[in-house]
């Protein structure tokens, strides 16, 4: 423990003693009420300490995130809605994708396309695709770089969706570049 930590400890002990002294002075005639309030505050304190200590475990359950393993594999946890989501960098900007093995290509929403430097107004929406919401128009485009963890692909073909779409899709044109795509339990593992 260095001097800074020791001085912080002394400060907290003095502060705690002052609060405890005030608490006892206010309730010196009513010991039952004081014991009851002390128990409630003690439980609150224990709860805060337990929550702080378990925060990393709670965060993994509430907001799971992808991770890159030492061997270069990318692990993607299943989220509460049952889907796998990855955040990839497209032209240096983070884009959240839903992993969709039913999609043939990488498809960007118009908002994501604009964010990564593709102007949808200059594209020709001549293609079409069948989705769960019906047919939509699509326009081909290229991104300079698509990076997922340590994996980087240059000059990658994507499509911009001309219809309503909540999330961009990471389809098979990208997933097929991995040597192995496997699902074990609630984890998707991508190996290149």
C-alpha positions in Angstrom: 0.0 0.0 0.0 1.5 3.3 -1.0 1.2 6.7 0.8 -1.8 7.7 -1.4 -3.8 4.5 -0.6 -2.9 4.8 3.1 -4.1 8.5 3.2 -7.3 7.5 1.4 -7.9 4.7 4.0 -7.4 7.1 6.9 -9.8 9.6 5.3 -12.5 6.8 4.9 -12.0 5.6 8.5 -12.4 9.2 9.8 -15.4 9.8 7.6 -17.0 6.5 8.7 -16.3 7.3 12.4 -18.0 10.7 11.9 -21.1 9.2 10.3 -21.3 6.5 12.9 -20.9 9.0 15.7 -23.7 11.2 14.3 -25.9 8.1 13.8 -25.4 7.0 17.4 -25.9 10.5 18.8 -29.2 10.9 16.9 -30.6 7.5 18.0 -29.1 7.1 21.5 -32.4 6.7 23.2 -33.9 4.3 20.7 -31.5 1.3 20.4 -34.0 -0.9 18.5 -34.5 1.7 15.7 -30.7 2.2 15.6 -30.0 -1.5 15.2 -32.7 -1.8 12.5 -31.3 1.1 10.5 -27.7 -0.2 11.0 -28.8 -3.6 9.6 -30.5 -2.1 6.6 -27.4 0.1 5.8 -25.1 -2.9 6.4 -27.1 -5.0 3.8 -27.0 -2.1 1.3 -23.3 -1.9 1.8 -22.8 -5.6 1.3 -25.0 -5.5 -1.8 -23.0 -2.7 -3.3 -19.7 -4.5 -2.6 -21.1 -7.8 -4.1 -22.4 -6.0 -7.2 -19.1 -4.3 -7.7 -17.2 -7.6 -7.3 -19.5 -9.5 -9.6 -19.9 -6.7 -12.2 -17.7 -8.4 -14.8 -19.8 -11.6 -14.6 -23.0 -9.6 -14.7 -21.8 -7.7 -17.7 -21.0 -10.9 -19.6 -24.6 -12.1 -19.1 -26.4 -8.8 -19.7 -24.2 -7.4 -22.5 -22.1 -10.1 -24.0 -19.3 -9.0 -26.3 -17.2 -10.7 -29.0 -13.6 -11.5 -28.1 -10.5 -12.5 -30.0 -8.6 -15.5 -28.6 -4.9 -15.9 -28.5 -5.0 -18.2 -31.6 -6.8 -15.6 -33.6 -10.2 -17.2 -33.3 -13.1 -14.8 -32.8 -15.7 -15.8 -30.2 -19.2 -14.3 -30.6 -21.7 -14.9 -27.8 -25.4 -15.4 -28.5 -27.4 -12.4 -27.3 -30.7 -12.5 -25.5 -32.7 -12.3 -28.7 -31.1 -15.5 -29.9 -28.9 -13.9 -32.6 -25.1 -13.5 -33.0 -23.9 -9.9 -33.5 -20.4 -8.8 -34.4 -18.9 -5.3 -34.5 -16.5 -5.0 -37.5 -14.6 -2.0 -38.7 -15.7 -0.9 -42.2 -13.4 1.8 -43.6 -12.2 2.4 -40.1 -15.7 2.9 -38.6 -17.4 0.4 -36.3 -20.5 -1.3 -37.7 -22.7 -3.7 -35.9 -23.7 -6.7 -38.0 -26.1 -9.5 -37.4 -24.5 -12.8 -38.4 -26.8 -14.2 -41.0 -26.0 -17.5 -42.7 -29.1 -17.1 -44.7 -27.9 -14.0 -46.4 -25.7 -14.4 -49.5 -23.8 -11.1 -49.2 -22.7 -8.4 -46.7 -25.6 -5.9 -46.7 -25.3 -2.5 -45.2 -28.2 -0.4 -44.1 -28.3 3.1 -45.7 -27.4 4.7 -42.4 -24.3 2.4 -42.0 -23.4 3.0 -45.6 -23.4 6.7 -45.1 -21.3 6.4 -41.9 -18.5 4.4 -43.7 -18.3 6.8 -46.6 -20.7 5.4 -49.2 -23.3 7.9 -50.5 -26.5 6.0 -51.3 -27.7 8.8 -53.5 -25.0 8.1 -56.0 -25.7 4.3 -56.2 -27.8 2.5 -58.7 -30.4 0.3 -56.9 -30.8 -2.2 -59.7 -30.6 -5.4 -57.7 -33.3 -7.0 -55.5 -33.3 -9.4 -52.6 -35.9 -11.4 -50.9 -36.1 -10.8 -47.1 -38.5 -11.7 -44.4 -40.2 -8.4 -45.0 -40.6 -9.0 -48.7 -38.5 -7.8 -51.7 -36.1 -4.9 -51.4 -33.8 -3.1 -53.8 -30.1 -3.3 -53.4 -27.1 -1.5 -54.9 -23.5 -2.9 -55.1 -20.6 -1.0 -53.7 -17.1 -1.6 -52.5 -15.5 -0.8 -49.1 -11.8 -0.2 -48.9 -11.4 -2.3 -45.8 -13.4 -4.7 -43.7 -11.8 -5.7 -40.4 -13.1 -8.2 -37.8 -10.6 -8.6 -35.0 -7.3 -9.5 -36.5 -8.8 -10.4 -39.8 -8.6 -7.7 -42.5 -10.0 -7.8 -46.0 -9.4 -5.1 -48.6 -11.6 -3.9 -51.4 -14.6 -6.0 -50.3 -17.9 -6.0 -52.2 -21.0 -5.1 -50.2 -24.6 -4.3 -51.0 -26.6 -1.3 -49.7 -30.2 -2.1 -48.9 -32.7 0.3 -50.3 -35.4 -0.8 -48.0 -36.1 -0.7 -44.3 -33.5 -2.7 -42.3 -32.6 -2.5 -38.6 -29.1 -4.0 -38.7 -26.5 -4.6 -41.4 -26.1 -8.3 -42.3 -22.8 -10.3 -42.3 -23.7 -12.9 -44.9 -22.0 -15.9 -46.5 -19.8 -14.0 -48.9 -17.8 -12.9 -45.9 -18.3 -15.9 -43.6 -17.1 -18.3 -46.3 -13.7 -16.7 -46.1 -13.2 -18.4 -42.7 -11.8 -21.9 -42.6 -14.2 -22.8 -39.9 -17.5 -21.4 -38.6 -18.9 -23.4 -35.7 -21.5 -22.9 -33.1 -20.8 -24.5 -29.7 -23.6 -23.9 -27.2 -24.3 -20.2 -27.1 -21.0 -19.2 -28.8 -20.1 -18.8 -32.4 -16.4 -19.4 -33.2 -14.9 -18.0 -36.4 -11.5 -19.4 -37.4 -9.5 -18.1 -40.4 
